[in-house]
Amino acid sequence: MTLSFSLELPTQRVEDPAEFVSAAAVTEVAQAAEAAGYSAVHVTDHPAPDTKWLDHGGHHALDPFVALSFAAAATSSIKLLTNVYIAAYRNPLLGAKSIQSLQVLSGERLIIGTAAGYLKPEFRSLGVDFDNRGALLDEALDVLGKVLSGEDVAYEGSSFQTRGVRLRPVPSSPPPIWIGGNSKPAVRRAISRGQGWAPFNTFGYATASRTAEISTIEELESAITWARSYAAEIGRSEPLDICFSAGNLLDDDKSTDERHSILERLTSAGVTWLPIAPGGRDRGEVIERAQAFAKEFIVAG
């Protein structure tokens, strides 16, 4: 089993928009990622970030489909990953239209990482029922699958209904769906409805993020074991991508040998994708660090 890497487009770095949140920045970082051997670039999704959350460690985000469209136009083969897109924030048909549009225009390079979400104030700001977020995600997945089938779709939603929606052009293949989150419902949804699962290192803030704690490799291994047992229980035999946001497990304070060992252990556990987010004072330094990581762990690895 091989490990693929996705490089973060640092568009949350709004302290210096010209350096990080510009067409030139997205273009440069995406092209550098493709040239260095990364398999994808990724962004996240926060259309209405709450000020209290921002003031306590939260971050801004460009619209994921707009940002990834710039990356798509500047590259030719690298995948485009939403890590993660909160489907419940949008009407399912509007979300499906964005997904269809980018999948078609990018040459079918999109991977949809999505999740139920955890920021209650952001749901409130967008007029979305936070307590119903899991059901809303399922509804969005239902609609997406139906409209990307190419058929006319009639659907009775929780707050909308269609008598017959038709999306054109239809991609020859829909994007893979990876379900994010550490909880049992997230794992069950990933196994039963998706092509991948995207757990993340909680750094000890599992309560704040409203999910299960995964802050050690041992906890991840245990979660993967449970996921495999659930897959066997429901008769799933298809491969499952596992995209693990490792966070501080790969901090620069660890030696190269230690990080190689961690990557080997993650791969042995079943992880197939790893998002990488190198820091840097400017985008030149971000690119340098991304290239150095690739040389050590992707090209050489």
C-alpha positions in Angstrom: 0.0 0.0 0.0 1.4 3.4 -1.0 0.8 6.7 0.8 -0.4 9.8 -1.2 0.1 13.3 0.0 -2.0 16.4 -0.4 -0.6 19.9 0.0 -2.6 22.6 1.7 -3.2 25.8 -0.3 -2.5 28.4 2.5 -5.4 30.6 1.7 -6.3 30.9 5.4 -3.3 33.2 5.8 -5.3 36.4 5.5 -2.7 38.4 7.5 -1.0 38.9 4.2 -3.5 38.5 1.4 -1.2 39.4 -1.5 1.3 36.8 -0.4 -1.2 33.9 0.4 -4.7 34.7 -0.7 -4.3 35.7 -4.4 -4.5 34.1 -7.8 -0.7 34.2 -8.0 -0.3 32.5 -4.7 -2.8 29.7 -5.5 -1.2 29.2 -8.9 2.4 29.1 -7.6 1.6 26.7 -4.7 -0.5 24.4 -6.8 2.1 24.2 -9.6 4.9 23.6 -7.1 2.8 20.8 -5.5 2.3 19.1 -8.9 5.9 19.4 -9.8 7.1 18.1 -6.4 5.0 14.9 -6.6 2.1 15.7 -4.4 -1.1 13.9 -5.4 -3.5 16.6 -4.5 -3.9 20.1 -3.2 -6.6 20.9 -0.6 -8.6 23.6 1.0 -11.3 23.7 3.7 -14.7 25.4 4.1 -15.8 28.2 6.4 -18.3 30.5 4.6 -19.3 32.3 7.8 -16.6 31.9 10.5 -17.6 33.1 13.9 -15.5 35.9 15.5 -15.2 34.1 18.9 -13.9 31.0 17.1 -11.5 33.1 15.0 -10.2 34.8 18.1 -9.5 31.4 19.7 -7.6 29.7 17.0 -10.0 29.4 14.2 -9.2 30.5 10.6 -10.7 32.0 7.5 -11.2 30.1 4.2 -12.0 31.0 0.6 -14.9 29.3 -1.0 -13.5 25.9 -1.7 -14.8 25.5 -5.2 -13.6 29.0 -6.3 -10.1 28.4 -4.8 -9.8 24.9 -6.3 -10.9 26.2 -9.7 -7.9 28.5 -9.7 -5.6 25.5 -8.8 -7.3 23.4 -11.5 -6.7 26.1 -14.2 -3.0 26.3 -13.3 -2.3 22.5 -13.3 -3.0 19.5 -15.4 -3.0 16.3 -13.4 -3.0 17.0 -9.6 -6.2 16.1 -7.7 -8.3 18.8 -6.0 -9.5 17.9 -2.5 -12.0 19.6 -0.2 -10.8 18.8 3.3 -13.5 19.2 4.2 -16.6 20.7 2.6 -19.6 21.1 4.9 -22.4 20.0 2.6 -25.2 21.0 5.1 -24.2 24.7 4.8 -25.7 24.8 1.3 -28.9 23.8 -0.5 -28.0 20.3 -1.8 -28.7 21.3 -5.4 -26.4 24.4 -5.2 -23.7 22.2 -3.7 -24.2 19.6 -6.4 -23.9 22.3 -9.1 -20.6 23.5 -7.7 -19.3 20.0 -7.5 -20.5 19.1 -11.0 -19.0 22.3 -12.5 -15.5 21.8 -11.0 -15.5 18.1 -11.8 -16.3 18.9 -15.5 -13.9 21.9 -15.8 -11.0 20.2 -14.0 -11.0 17.1 -16.2 -12.5 15.1 -13.4 -9.8 15.7 -10.8 -12.1 16.5 -7.8 -12.2 14.5 -4.5 -15.0 15.6 -2.2 -14.0 15.3 1.4 -17.2 16.2 3.4 -18.4 16.0 6.9 -21.3 16.9 9.2 -19.5 19.9 10.7 -19.2 21.0 14.3 -19.3 24.8 14.5 -22.7 25.6 15.9 -22.4 29.4 15.5 -21.6 29.0 11.8 -24.7 26.8 11.3 -26.7 29.5 13.1 -25.3 32.3 10.9 -26.2 30.3 7.8 -29.7 29.5 9.0 -29.1 25.8 9.1 -30.3 23.4 11.8 -27.2 22.3 13.7 -28.9 19.4 15.4 -30.0 18.0 12.1 -26.6 18.2 10.4 -26.1 14.5 10.0 -29.4 14.0 8.3 -28.7 17.1 6.1 -25.4 15.6 5.0 -27.2 12.3 4.1 -29.7 14.4 2.1 -26.9 16.2 0.3 -25.2 12.9 -0.6 -28.5 11.5 -1.8 -29.1 14.5 -4.1 -25.5 14.5 -5.4 -25.6 10.9 -6.3 -28.9 11.3 -8.1 -28.1 14.4 -10.1 -24.7 13.1 -11.2 -26.3 10.0 -12.5 -27.7 12.1 -15.4 -31.3 11.2 -14.7 -34.1 13.6 -14.1 -34.4 13.8 -10.3 -37.5 14.2 -8.2 -36.7 14.6 -4.6 -38.6 15.5 -1.4 -36.1 17.2 0.9 -36.4 18.5 4.4 -36.8 22.1 3.2 -37.1 21.8 -0.6 -38.6 19.6 -3.2 -37.9 19.0 -6.9 -40.3 17.7 -9.5 -37.5 17.0 -12.0 -34.0 18.4 -11.9 -31.5 17.7 -14.8 -27.8 18.7 -14.6 -25.7 18.9 -17.7 -23.1 18.2 -18.7 -22.8 15.0 -16.7 -19.2 14.0 -15.7 -18.2 10.6 -17.1 -17.5 9.6 -13.5 -18.5 11.3 -10.2 -15.9 12.4 -7.8 -14.9 10.1 -4.9 -16.6 10.9 -1.7 -14.6 10.8 1.6 -16.5 11.3 4.8 -14.7 13.2 7.6 -14.9 12.8 11.3 -13.8 10.4 14.1 -17.2 9.4 15.5 -18.9 6.1 14.9 -21.7 7.7 12.8 -19.0 9.3 10.6 -17.2 6.0 10.2 -20.5 4.2 9.4 -21.4 6.8 6.9 -18.0 6.5 5.2 -18.2 2.7 5.0 -21.8 2.6 3.8 -21.9 5.6 1.5 -18.4 6.7 0.5 -15.1 5.7 -1.1 -13.0 7.0 1.8 -12.9 8.1 5.4 -11.1 11.2 6.7 -10.3 11.1 10.4 -8.2 13.8 12.0 -5.8 14.3 14.9 -7.9 16.1 17.6 -4.9 17.4 19.5 -7.0 16.9 22.7 -9.9 19.1 21.5 -12.3 16.3 20.7 -15.0 17.9 22.8 -14.7 21.2 21.1 -14.9 19.6 17.7 -17.7 17.3 18.8 -16.1 14.1 17.7 -14.2 11.1 19.1 -10.6 11.5 20.4 -7.8 10.5 18.1 -4.6 12.0 19.2 -2.2 9.1 19.1 -1.4 6.5 16.5 -2.7 3.8 18.8 -6.1 5.5 18.9 -6.1 5.8 15.1 -5.2 2.1 14.8 -8.1 1.2 17.1 -10.5 3.3 15.0 -9.3 1.7 11.8 -9.8 -1.7 13.3 -13.4 -0.8 14.2 -14.0 0.6 10.7 -12.8 -2.7 9.2 -15.0 -4.7 11.4 -18.0 -2.6 10.5 -17.2 -3.0 6.8 -17.1 -6.7 7.3 -20.4 -6.6 9.2 -22.2 -4.8 6.3 -20.5 -6.8 3.6 -18.4 -4.1 2.1 -15.5 -5.5 0.1 -14.4 -2.4 -1.9 -11.1 -0.7 -0.9 -11.5 2.3 1.5 -9.2 5.3 1.2 -8.2 6.7 4.6 -7.1 10.3 4.6 -5.7 11.1 8.0 -4.9 14.7 9.0 -2.0 13.9 11.3 -1.4 17.4 12.7 1.4 17.5 15.3 2.3 13.9 14.9 4.6 15.1 12.1 5.9 18.3 13.6 9.3 19.6 12.6 10.7 19.0 16.1 10.8 15.2 15.2 13.8 13.8 13.4 13.6 12.6 9.8 13.9 9.0 11.1 11.1 9.5 13.6 8.9 10.9 10.8 9.7 8.1 8.5 8.8 5.7 11.2 5.5 7.4 11.8 4.7 7.4 8.1 5.5 3.7 7.9 3.2 3.0 10.9 0.4 5.0 9.4 0.7 3.2 6.1 0.7 -0.2 7.9 -2.4 0.8 9.8 -4.2 1.5 6.5 -3.8 5.2 5.9 -3.7 6.0 2.2 -3.6 9.8 2.1 -2.0 12.4 4.3 -2.7 16.2 4.1 0.5 18.3 4.6 0.5 22.0 5.7 4.0 23.4 5.9 4.3 26.8 7.5 6.4 29.7 6.2 6.9 33.4 6.5 5.9 33.9 2.8 4.7 31.6 0.0 8.3 31.2 -1.2 9.2 29.6 2.2 6.0 27.5 2.1 6.9 26.2 -1.3 10.5 25.5 -0.2 9.3 23.5 2.8 6.8 21.6 0.7 9.5 20.7 -1.8 11.9 19.6 1.0 9.2 17.4 2.5 8.4 15.9 -0.9 12.1 15.2 -1.6 12.5 13.4 1.7 9.2 11.6 2.0 7.5 11.4 -1.4 10.2 11.2 -4.1 12.7 9.3 -1.9 10.1 7.5 0.1 
